[in-house]
Amino acid sequence: MLSQLLADHAALHRALGFKFRTLGILLRNFVAFAEHRGEHVITTATVHEWALQAPSPEQRRNRLLAVRRFALALHAEDPRHEVSSADLFGRASRRRRTPYIYSPGEIRRLIDAAHRLGPDDTIRPLAYATMFGLIAATGMRVSEAIAIRLPDMTDDGLIIAQTKFKKSRMLPLHPTTRRALDGYLATRLKATSQSDALFISHQGTPLAYPTVISVFLQIMRSIGLRGAPGSRGPRIHDLRHTFAVRSLERCAHGPQAVARHITALSTYLGHAHVTLLILEKT
């Protein structure tokens, strides 16, 4: 019974545009645990016991909150489902990480360092330099840049297809960004590859998310913007934050002008709702 309730819950969230991946894994784990005990409703005792199996206080709290949201939805239809207190394991001590706002000079150093990547005489340096520059110039997500295909480049801009919230959008480009992208495209079309991905490795395969992050961190350390592995510092996602902040700084003054600008910026960045832009930048 809990399995079917979870399947319906997941289907609803996916229909609303949520990927429901990590949360889905946690909830499937919990449901298996509860059903193994012969239970058909959520109980606080079972949630507590299951959450305590996590190895750290933070993970225990994440487990609790994941099931709590599920239980709240089920409780609205069936009060037999118990909703655990959000503070069962105490209050969270972690705060939202403060975004890093890059200076134009730092972005230039990042791109220049990407151009110096090896191997020589391959597409790899230009691919990373162009990708990092594109993310900085448009504020797109890393996953969106990786997912761009050759047919997505049009005369009107870039088509960003099936994004985080399963919505496609057209991304107009500044003339300087378009020239840089066209310059990369000339090299890309000469490269040997069985993929139609815009950004590829020197072996002709599409770039993978973990590899992109690894290369980014490597470059950031090489130019002194991050410390040794394990230390905190500017992230690739902060390029998106920087784009949003710089855009708002250039906005005309006045409540109505700011409101219109935020709405347009939220659409350009691919948010499902304008409040998500505010939450992401705070």
N, C-alpha and C positions, 0 to 999 in steps of 0.2 A: 504493500500500500504506500509506504513512504517513497519507494522507488518511482511509482507512478506520479505521486505528488511532486517529486523533484523534477521529473521529466516535463510535467506541465509548467512548473515554475521556470525551468530553464528555457523552454520554448517561448514563454511570454517575454522573458528578458531579451532573447535573441531577436524576437520580432520588433522590440523597441530599439534595436541597434547595438546592444551590448554583446561582446564576444563570449562572456561568461566562461572563460577558460580556467583561470586559477580558482575562482569561486566555485566553479562546477566540480573541479577535482576535490576540493575540500568537502563539499557537501555530499558528493558520492561516497567519499571515505566515511563520513559520519553516518550516512544512511546504511551502508554496509555493516557498520559497527552496531547500530541500533537494531537492524533487522536480524543480525546474528543472535541478538539477545531476545528475539521474538517480539519486539516492540513495534507497534503500528502508529504510535503518536510520539511526538517529541516531549521528552521530560527533562527537567532541569538537572536531575541526578545523572542521567546518561550523558548529557552535554558536558557536564563538569568532568565526569570520568574520562570521556573521550578527549577533551581539550587538554587534560593533564598529561596525556601521552606525548604532547609536543615537547621538544627538547629545551625550549627557552621561554621566558615569560612573555616576550613579544609574540612568539608563535602561538602560545596558549591563548593569548588575548585575541589574536586574529581568528583562531578557530572558533572561539566563543562568539565573536561578533558576526562571523559568517553564518553560523547556525541561528543566531538570534534574529537576523533579518529574515531568514527563511521561516522561522517560527512565527514571527509577527504576521507574515503574509498568510500562513495557515491558520493562525489563531482567529483571524477575522472571519473565517468560514466555519471553524470548528474549535470552540474554546477548550477542548481537551488538550490541545497542543500548548505546552507551557513555554513561556517566554522568560529566559534567564535574564537576570540583572546585567546591564552593560558593565557594571563595576564589580562583577563577581571575582575578578582577578586584580582588582585595583584599577586606578586610572592610568591611561597611557602617558608615558613621560616624553615620548618622542614628539617633536614639533615638525611642522612642515618645513622642508629645507628651503632656505632663502635662495632665490635664483641669482645666478651670476650674470651681470650685464657686461658683455664684451665691449671694449672700445673698438673703433674702426681699425686702429693699428694692430690690435690683437688678432682680429679676424684676418687682416692682411698677412700677418706672420703665420697663422695657421694654414692659409692657402699656399703661401710661398713654400712652407715646409713640406706640404703635400706634393708640390711640384718636384721636390728633391728626392722623393721616394724612388726605390728601385723596383724591379730591374730596369736598367737603362734601355732605351729604345723599345719600350712596351707602353701599352695604354694605361697601365696601373697608375702612374703618378698623375696623369691628366684626369683620369676617372675620379680619383679621390679629391683632387683639387676642385674639380667642377662640382662634384656632389656637395662638398662642404660649402662652397660658395653659393650654390643654389639654395641650400637649406638656410644659410644666413640671409640671403636676399629675398626669400619668400616666406620664411617662417614655417615651411612644411615640416611634417614629422619625418624622422629618419626612415621609418617603415614605408612612408609614402614615396620618398625618393628612391628607395631600393626597388619598389614595385613598379616604377615607371617603365613602360614599354615604348618601343620606337613609334608605333602608331599613335601614341598618346601625345606626341609633339605635333601641334597644328599651327596654322598661321595665326590663330586667335590666342594661342597660349597652350599651356599644358593641361591635359585632362588627368585629373586625379581620381582614379576609379576605385569604387568600393573601399572607402576609407574606414577609419575606426568605428564610425557610426553607420556604416553601410550606405553612405551617400556619396555620389560622384559629384565633382565640381570642376569648373573651368578656372584655371589660374592664369590671369593675365600677367605678362612679364614686362619688367622695365627693359627698355632698349639695350642697356648695357648687359643685363642678365641674358637677354636673348642672343646677343652677339657672342658671349662666352659659351653659351649652350650650343650655338651653331658651330662654333669653332671645335668644340669637343665632338659634335655629331659627325663632322667631316672625317675625323680620325676613327670614330666608332664604326662608321659604315665600311671602312677598309679592313676592320679587324675580322679575323676568322672566328666565328661563333655560331653555334646551332641555336642560340637563344635570341629572342627579340628584346631582351632586357636592355634598357638604355645604358645602365652602368654595369660593366663587366670587369672581371679580373684579367690579368695578363694571360690566363689560360682559356679565356673565352667563356667562362661560366659566370652566371649572375652573382653579384656580391651578396654575401650572407650577413645578416644583422650582427651576430657576434664578431665577425671579422671586421666589419666597419667600426664597431665600438673599440675593438682592440687596436686598430690602426690609429683611430682618433686619439686614444689615450697615449699611445706611443709618441705621436707627434706632439701632443700637449706637454709631455715630459721633456721632449727634446728642445722645446722652446721656452722651458722654464715656467709654464703656467700650471703645472701640476707637480706634486712631489713624487716620492717613491710609490710603487704599487701598494695599495691598501690605504693610502692617504686620500683625503677629500680634496676636491678642487672643481674647477669649471667642468660642466658636462656638455655633451653634444646637444642635449635637449635645451640647454641654456641659449643656444643660438636662436631657438624659437621664441624664448622669453625676450631676448634682446630685440628681435624684430618687432614684437608686439609693443614693447616699451618705447622704442624709437618712433614707431608709428604714432603712438598716442602723444608723444612729445611734440610732434609736428602738427597735431590736430589744432584746428581753429578754436579759440576760446569761446566759452558760453555753454550752458547746459544742453541746449538743443543740438548744437554742433557736435559736442562730445558724445551725446547719445546716438546721433546718426553715425558718427565715426566708429563707435564701439560695435554697433550692429553690423556695419559693413566689414569691420575687421574680424569679427566673430565668424561671419560667413566665409571670408577669404581664408581663414585659418582652418575651416572645416569643423567648427564646433556645432554640436547638435542644438545648443541653446546658448544664448549670450551669457548666462550666469556661469557656464563652464569656463569661459574666457576669464572672468573675474576670479574664480576659484583657482585656476591654473596659475595666475600671476601673483596670488597672495601667499 
